[in-house]
Amino acid sequence: MSTPSLLTPQRTDFPRWYQDVIARAELADNGPVRGTMVIRPTGYALWERMHRELDDRIKAVGGQNAYFPLFIPESYLRREAEHVEGFSPELAVVTHAGGKQLDEPVVVRPTSETIINSFFARWVQSYRDLPLKLNNWSNVVRWEMRPRVFLRTTEFLWQEGHTCHATQADAREHAREVLTEVYGAFMTEVLAIPVIQGRKTARERFAGAINTLTCEAMMGDGKALQMGTSHELGQNFARAFNVQFLTASGQREYVWQTSWGASTRMVGGLIMCHGDDAGLRVPPRLAPVQAIVLVVKDDPALRARAHQVVGDLRDAGVRVALDERTDVSFGRRAIDAELKGVPVRIELGPREVTAGKAVLVRRIPGTKEPVALTAVVPETASALNADQQMLYDQALARREAASPHVESLDEALQAAAHGWARIPWSALGELGEARLAEHAVTVRCLTRPDGSLPDRGDEPDLIAWVARSY
Amino acid sequence: MSTPSLLTPQRTDFPRWYQDVIARAELADNGPVRGTMVIRPTGYALWERMHRELDDRIKAVGGQNAYFPLFIPESYLRREAEHVEGFSPELAVVTHAGGKQLDEPVVVRPTSETIINSFFARWVQSYRDLPLKLNNWSNVVRWEMRPRVFLRTTEFLWQEGHTCHATQADAREHAREVLTEVYGAFMTEVLAIPVIQGRKTARERFAGAINTLTCEAMMGDGKALQMGTSHELGQNFARAFNVQFLTASGQREYVWQTSWGASTRMVGGLIMCHGDDAGLRVPPRLAPVQAIVLVVKDDPALRARAHQVVGDLRDAGVRVALDERTDVSFGRRAIDAELKGVPVRIELGPREVTAGKAVLVRRIPGTKEPVALTAVVPETASALNADQQMLYDQALARREAASPHVESLDEALQAAAHGWARIPWSALGELGEARLAEHAVTVRCLTRPDGSLPDRGDEPDLIAWVARSY
């Protein structure tokens, strides 16, 4: 079912389509303070599932959750020169509290490297304390000049990991492990988004890092979105905050560190990667509601049957919801399920049920066909599996088709008008990168020719992925 | 095993014992901005479990999670007179952001009634939209003059529920349902804390509410701690923010509302209700780690056996951890497990294992006995069950013993020196309540004589529970 009347078509105006989906699917609203957002239940349920899936993967690589304060003394940020330079323009500052002016202004955290390192300095004493891998789920504030819901908001929700290691090699390996095993695996397997996992150029690096790794995804309009980053911090913050440990042989050394984060921005990426003119399409493995059972007409026998189908699906491990609001028109409820991207809709009408059937509507391929009531559970399960893969395949095919290999800066600019371009880093270089920037085109990341993550920034034959981005 | 040398004994100095436990069990640290706290992994794991258990119960009574912004325009708070009066002295105010002075100062949320109602005014149109039950997990800021970790911190983590109903009766019933089925059930069944569920007097009501219900717990020193509150807001905020709906008969009416919250303060309550001179005692149903398997000596056969025991316990659904850090002394690791309150410790030493045995140490009763290796799983499961109940029974017995029935204000004051007192509300009254307050003794709540929650504040024979409190 297509619902062109509800949403601005993607081809007409993609940014407006994005705003329409967010409003009509009741995902979020703008908050009263510029750039803030309210995440409504339908949108929050997506984030909750992302949170849970990422949290499991973070714990699987040894991360432990903790909580660090929202408020950071302004002086902390100044201790790492590049870091404060990068974040100063975006800070929100508390100057008054408890009815008085504060002696030292307090910054609302834009990220927590500084405050966390001030505690690492106390907690890390010996090599036995390493590696130390903490993760914090929280809200952060960066005052945005051009806010856009989910993608660039003054306040956003995220997790930030912060780790200490005894050696540079161990820190490097952890930054890579988080990028590939936590972020990359989650995004490809659960979000069904084929992300390019690469290395940022010096120009695009996190303020204070010696190396930034990134997951980049192509949106429906061909632009890129940075979905998550993992940084090697070297010993920059360790020196600034004096985080030292005693080695097994009795020497004092600075720790080697990483930090890494992924945020509610991923919700925006999900919408823009998979959505179509009828609304959101949620990958089944992520979907808070994988199947919705819709009672077409007010009829006790239908309702009873629907409850039974819901029970059977739940027993089979499907996240299922029941829609028996027969005082709302069937069409409106069907459109609502389409807008919200529920992968499978099972419609129970009087005629079908009398014939021992239901109608199974698959949001992702857009098919609609009768199934025997006795086959609803296996048909739903197989649809969920197949459609997860289909969503991924579609996104991958789009990216492949819109990421030509080019050899010159002009060709790259041309390709970036509609999609991405792959260009040898040696043919582009930092000067070329600066010229691209004049056209709002950036190097999203560097990979090896086969698309894999390089070990170093000076490997030969690196490929630069260039694009306009959100 | 008792470890008197590590902690100040409770009888010597209860507040200092509390601080000692928090430091030694590595639960939390003070943040650099006065009154803020860092919740360390061991403390955060407790909160994570509380979050999960409460979240399930909130969803079971129809709550949907959402997220509202941290920043609230200052003008919003002024719209409800009692509310702004109650919170003004505690506000943290952002005056500068993005490098500029803001046109209107922005308040860091102390609670979210105002901003949420500004959205309810848009979302609620018809009786079909009701009831609307939203819940927000977040951090809030109240500038505290006398901060104390977990109990009273400038920033804390909590959930706040906000609901709209078509009738006063429905709102009242929901406020009661949340208090009893969400908070009360969670605290008694999971935290093993026997809470008194009662009604606040007008003096102790939430700023802006027409009725506040509360769960009150007795701490180890006899003081009371408010563990969670559920408010009937009447139509106060609905009028201030113009939240109206169209009834089935076509009239416009203001909604009736509730709000309710529970916070990281519960972690403090858990420590002070169940802790002893050896540290924390965590109720098994809450415990992030229910059983820890401790390898006594560096020996491959012991390690192999330990891994097997851990696997068996995990398969049986026990949350289990393995401690095979044989480079740290056995005594130190045992003390650490005691401090952190792990309910069951299974020690595998060479002699015991050769004899086909392990030593099972139960933190709550403080017993230590050999068990056959083949019986570790059932013995652990039955210890976890029994000790959950024991913890509850101990807390209940202490409260009963220290809550005498009294008839006069003087007797009440006397009892409140060491515990609580129950006094007929008719014998105390608001004047008596004011006199108690001069001695820092407050009416924690009103219940019926049998301890049950009254329907109204003017029921005859109400009992006032009076105490000093945190």
HADDOCK unambig.tbl for C-alpha pairs under 7 A between the chains (distance, minus, plus):
assign (segid A and resid 31 and name CA) (segid B and resid 69 and name CA) 6.64 0.50 0.50
assign (segid A and resid 33 and name CA) (segid B and resid 71 and name CA) 6.63 0.50 0.50
assign (segid A and resid 33 and name CA) (segid B and resid 72 and name CA) 6.78 0.50 0.50
assign (segid A and resid 33 and name CA) (segid B and resid 73 and name CA) 6.61 0.50 0.50
assign (segid A and resid 36 and name CA) (segid B and resid 69 and name CA) 6.22 0.50 0.50
assign (segid A and resid 37 and name CA) (segid B and resid 69 and name CA) 6.19 0.50 0.50
assign (segid A and resid 38 and name CA) (segid B and resid 67 and name CA) 5.65 0.50 0.50
assign (segid A and resid 38 and name CA) (segid B and resid 68 and name CA) 4.72 0.50 0.50
assign (segid A and resid 38 and name CA) (segid B and resid 69 and name CA) 6.11 0.50 0.50
assign (segid A and resid 39 and name CA) (segid B and resid 66 and name CA) 5.62 0.50 0.50
assign (segid A and resid 39 and name CA) (segid B and resid 67 and name CA) 4.85 0.50 0.50
assign (segid A and resid 39 and name CA) (segid B and resid 68 and name CA) 6.52 0.50 0.50
assign (segid A and resid 40 and name CA) (segid B and resid 66 and name CA) 5.06 0.50 0.50
assign (segid A and resid 40 and name CA) (segid B and resid 67 and name CA) 6.64 0.50 0.50
assign (segid A and resid 41 and name CA) (segid B and resid 64 and name CA) 6.04 0.50 0.50
assign (segid A and resid 41 and name CA) (segid B and resid 65 and name CA) 5.61 0.50 0.50
assign (segid A and resid 41 and name CA) (segid B and resid 66 and name CA) 4.82 0.50 0.50
assign (segid A and resid 44 and name CA) (segid B and resid 65 and name CA) 6.61 0.50 0.50
assign (segid A and resid 44 and name CA) (segid B and resid 66 and name CA) 5.44 0.50 0.50
assign (segid A and resid 44 and name CA) (segid B and resid 67 and name CA) 6.94 0.50 0.50
assign (segid A and resid 64 and name CA) (segid B and resid 41 and name CA) 6.06 0.50 0.50
assign (segid A and resid 65 and name CA) (segid B and resid 41 and name CA) 5.61 0.50 0.50
assign (segid A and resid 65 and name CA) (segid B and resid 44 and name CA) 6.63 0.50 0.50
assign (segid A and resid 66 and name CA) (segid B and resid 39 and name CA) 5.61 0.50 0.50
assign (segid A and resid 66 and name CA) (segid B and resid 40 and name CA) 5.07 0.50 0.50
assign (segid A and resid 66 and name CA) (segid B and resid 41 and name CA) 4.82 0.50 0.50
assign (segid A and resid 66 and name CA) (segid B and resid 44 and name CA) 5.44 0.50 0.50
assign (segid A and resid 67 and name CA) (segid B and resid 38 and name CA) 5.65 0.50 0.50
assign (segid A and resid 67 and name CA) (segid B and resid 39 and name CA) 4.86 0.50 0.50
assign (segid A and resid 67 and name CA) (segid B and resid 40 and name CA) 6.65 0.50 0.50
assign (segid A and resid 67 and name CA) (segid B and resid 44 and name CA) 6.94 0.50 0.50
assign (segid A and resid 68 and name CA) (segid B and resid 38 and name CA) 4.72 0.50 0.50
assign (segid A and resid 68 and name CA) (segid B and resid 39 and name CA) 6.53 0.50 0.50
assign (segid A and resid 69 and name CA) (segid B and resid 31 and name CA) 6.63 0.50 0.50
assign (segid A and resid 69 and name CA) (segid B and resid 36 and name CA) 6.21 0.50 0.50
assign (segid A and resid 69 and name CA) (segid B and resid 37 and name CA) 6.19 0.50 0.50
assign (segid A and resid 69 and name CA) (segid B and resid 38 and name CA) 6.11 0.50 0.50
assign (segid A and resid 71 and name CA) (segid B and resid 33 and name CA) 6.64 0.50 0.50
assign (segid A and resid 72 and name CA) (segid B and resid 33 and name CA) 6.80 0.50 0.50
assign (segid A and resid 73 and name CA) (segid B and resid 33 and name CA) 6.61 0.50 0.50
assign (segid A and resid 89 and name CA) (segid B and resid 98 and name CA) 5.24 0.50 0.50
assign (segid A and resid 89 and name CA) (segid B and resid 99 and name CA) 5.63 0.50 0.50
assign (segid A and resid 90 and name CA) (segid B and resid 97 and name CA) 6.99 0.50 0.50
assign (segid A and resid 90 and name CA) (segid B and resid 98 and name CA) 4.71 0.50 0.50
assign (segid A and resid 91 and name CA) (segid B and resid 97 and name CA) 5.63 0.50 0.50
assign (segid A and resid 91 and name CA) (segid B and resid 98 and name CA) 5.56 0.50 0.50
assign (segid A and resid 92 and name CA) (segid B and resid 94 and name CA) 6.63 0.50 0.50
assign (segid A and resid 92 and name CA) (segid B and resid 96 and name CA) 6.01 0.50 0.50
assign (segid A and resid 92 and name CA) (segid B and resid 97 and name CA) 4.10 0.50 0.50
assign (segid A and resid 92 and name CA) (segid B and resid 98 and name CA) 6.42 0.50 0.50
assign (segid A and resid 93 and name CA) (segid B and resid 94 and name CA) 5.44 0.50 0.50
assign (segid A and resid 93 and name CA) (segid B and resid 95 and name CA) 6.60 0.50 0.50
assign (segid A and resid 93 and name CA) (segid B and resid 96 and name CA) 5.30 0.50 0.50
assign (segid A and resid 93 and name CA) (segid B and resid 97 and name CA) 5.94 0.50 0.50
assign (segid A and resid 94 and name CA) (segid B and resid 92 and name CA) 6.62 0.50 0.50
assign (segid A and resid 94 and name CA) (segid B and resid 93 and name CA) 5.44 0.50 0.50
assign (segid A and resid 94 and name CA) (segid B and resid 94 and name CA) 4.21 0.50 0.50
assign (segid A and resid 94 and name CA) (segid B and resid 95 and name CA) 6.30 0.50 0.50
assign (segid A and resid 95 and name CA) (segid B and resid 93 and name CA) 6.60 0.50 0.50
assign (segid A and resid 95 and name CA) (segid B and resid 94 and name CA) 6.30 0.50 0.50
assign (segid A and resid 95 and name CA) (segid B and resid 95 and name CA) 6.36 0.50 0.50
assign (segid A and resid 96 and name CA) (segid B and resid 92 and name CA) 6.01 0.50 0.50
assign (segid A and resid 96 and name CA) (segid B and resid 93 and name CA) 5.31 0.50 0.50
assign (segid A and resid 97 and name CA) (segid B and resid 91 and name CA) 5.64 0.50 0.50
assign (segid A and resid 97 and name CA) (segid B and resid 92 and name CA) 4.10 0.50 0.50
assign (segid A and resid 97 and name CA) (segid B and resid 93 and name CA) 5.93 0.50 0.50
assign (segid A and resid 97 and name CA) (segid B and resid 143 and name CA) 6.47 0.50 0.50
assign (segid A and resid 98 and name CA) (segid B and resid 89 and name CA) 5.25 0.50 0.50
assign (segid A and resid 98 and name CA) (segid B and resid 90 and name CA) 4.71 0.50 0.50
assign (segid A and resid 98 and name CA) (segid B and resid 91 and name CA) 5.55 0.50 0.50
assign (segid A and resid 98 and name CA) (segid B and resid 92 and name CA) 6.41 0.50 0.50
assign (segid A and resid 98 and name CA) (segid B and resid 143 and name CA) 5.26 0.50 0.50
assign (segid A and resid 99 and name CA) (segid B and resid 89 and name CA) 5.64 0.50 0.50
assign (segid A and resid 143 and name CA) (segid B and resid 97 and name CA) 6.48 0.50 0.50
assign (segid A and resid 143 and name CA) (segid B and resid 98 and name CA) 5.26 0.50 0.50
